[in-house]
Amino acid sequence: MSEASAKDHWEAVYTTRDEAGVSWFQDSPSPSFELIERLKPTRDTQVIDIGGGASRLVDALLERGFRHPTVLDISQAALDLACLRLGRRASLARWIVEDVREWEPSKRFDIWHDRAAFHFLVEASDRAAYVARLTRALKPGGHAIIATFAPDGPEKCSGLPVYRTDAKGLAQELGEAFTLVDTQAHDHVTPNHSSQRFQFSVFQRQ
Ligand SMILES: C[S@@+](CC[C@H](N)C(=O)[O-])C[C@H]1O[C@@H](n2cnc3c(N)ncnc32)[C@H](O)[C@@H]1O
């Protein structure tokens, strides 16, 4: 999907649905937050949520005392929803409106988190562009937590085809610079009470 049509799609989603009106909505950002905690971060650990949308992960990070968590998303409307919810606390986070495939990171992070953004990259060239940004933006020794629909998960998300994978497939995509350190299955229950099989994998950059 081209950059322009992806942006149009996501701006339309976030201007026509409220926060809880999307299948990926979670009251509480689990298991993302638990996986971040397992990495024993300090308040100065730099975390970026890729394709964070209107997710409440940033709320949880701020609540836990992280300084300046960053949220990147292709949709301005998504980040506006998150900022509206956070009110004055929104200024404690950093917000980036970019297509991750085109983004030029200007700083490095300790933890890269992505729940359900990578899986929209159905073209191998888009996944390679993502991995190039990940490699540039993550500090050596830093961790990437990447959650996608599992091989037995849904074929579509937000009406778009997805790239379903598991820890092994992700490891192949990320290449030798990344070592798999943890993986777990997770069943997400949508607001419509259907179940979606995810995989959450954690990689360390060498
Ligand atoms: C299924 S939603 C998940 C949102 C959030 N991570 C969560 O767990 O609630 C996918 C998100 O990825 C964003 N996204 C999709 N393609 C993107 C891209 N190429 N670059 C940056 N963000 C993207 C969308 O705008 C959307 O917010």
The ligand as an SDF file (V2000), in Angstrom:
LIG
                    3D

 27 29  0  0  0  0  0  0  0  0999 V2000
   -4.1690   -1.9580   14.4660 C   0  0  0  0  0  0  0  0  0  0  0  0
   -3.6690   -0.3590   14.9180 S   0  0  0  0  0  0  0  0  0  0  0  0
   -2.8110   -0.6490   16.4620 C   0  0  0  0  0  0  0  0  0  0  0  0
   -2.6630    0.6090   17.2670 C   0  0  0  0  0  0  0  0  0  0  0  0
   -1.9040    0.4350   18.5870 C   0  0  0  0  0  0  0  0  0  0  0  0
   -0.5700   -0.0860   18.3710 N   0  0  0  0  0  0  0  0  0  0  0  0
   -2.6490   -0.4320   19.5370 C   0  0  0  0  0  0  0  0  0  0  0  0
   -2.1630   -1.5030   19.8810 O   0  0  0  0  0  0  0  0  0  0  0  0
   -3.7380   -0.0170   19.9640 O   0  0  0  0  0  0  0  0  0  0  0  0
   -2.3250   -0.0640   13.7930 C   0  0  0  0  0  0  0  0  0  0  0  0
   -1.6950    1.2990   13.9570 C   0  0  0  0  0  0  0  0  0  0  0  0
   -0.5640    1.3880   13.1110 O   0  0  0  0  0  0  0  0  0  0  0  0
   -0.5670    2.6370   12.4650 C   0  0  0  0  0  0  0  0  0  0  0  0
    0.1520    2.4550   11.1960 N   0  0  0  0  0  0  0  0  0  0  0  0
   -0.2050    1.6670   10.1580 C   0  0  0  0  0  0  0  0  0  0  0  0
    0.7180    1.7090    9.1910 N   0  0  0  0  0  0  0  0  0  0  0  0
    1.6950    2.5520    9.6310 C   0  0  0  0  0  0  0  0  0  0  0  0
    2.9170    3.0200    9.0890 C   0  0  0  0  0  0  0  0  0  0  0  0
    3.3340    2.6120    7.8680 N   0  0  0  0  0  0  0  0  0  0  0  0
    3.6710    3.8750    9.8040 N   0  0  0  0  0  0  0  0  0  0  0  0
    3.2610    4.2850   11.0350 C   0  0  0  0  0  0  0  0  0  0  0  0
    2.1020    3.8840   11.6040 N   0  0  0  0  0  0  0  0  0  0  0  0
    1.3390    3.0170   10.9150 C   0  0  0  0  0  0  0  0  0  0  0  0
   -2.0430    2.9690   12.2900 C   0  0  0  0  0  0  0  0  0  0  0  0
   -2.3150    4.3380   12.1080 O   0  0  0  0  0  0  0  0  0  0  0  0
   -2.6320    2.4290   13.5780 C   0  0  0  0  0  0  0  0  0  0  0  0
   -2.6420    3.3900   14.6000 O   0  0  0  0  0  0  0  0  0  0  0  0
  1  2  1  0
  2  3  1  0
  2 10  1  0
  3  4  1  0
  4  5  1  0
  5  6  1  0
  5  7  1  0
  7  8  2  0
  7  9  1  0
 10 11  1  0
 11 12  1  0
 11 26  1  0
 12 13  1  0
 13 14  1  0
 13 24  1  0
 14 15  1  0
 14 23  1  0
 15 16  2  0
 16 17  1  0
 17 18  1  0
 17 23  2  0
 18 19  1  0
 18 20  2  0
 20 21  1  0
 21 22  2  0
 22 23  1  0
 24 25  1  0
 24 26  1  0
 26 27  1  0
M  CHG  2   2   1   9  -1
M  END
$$$$
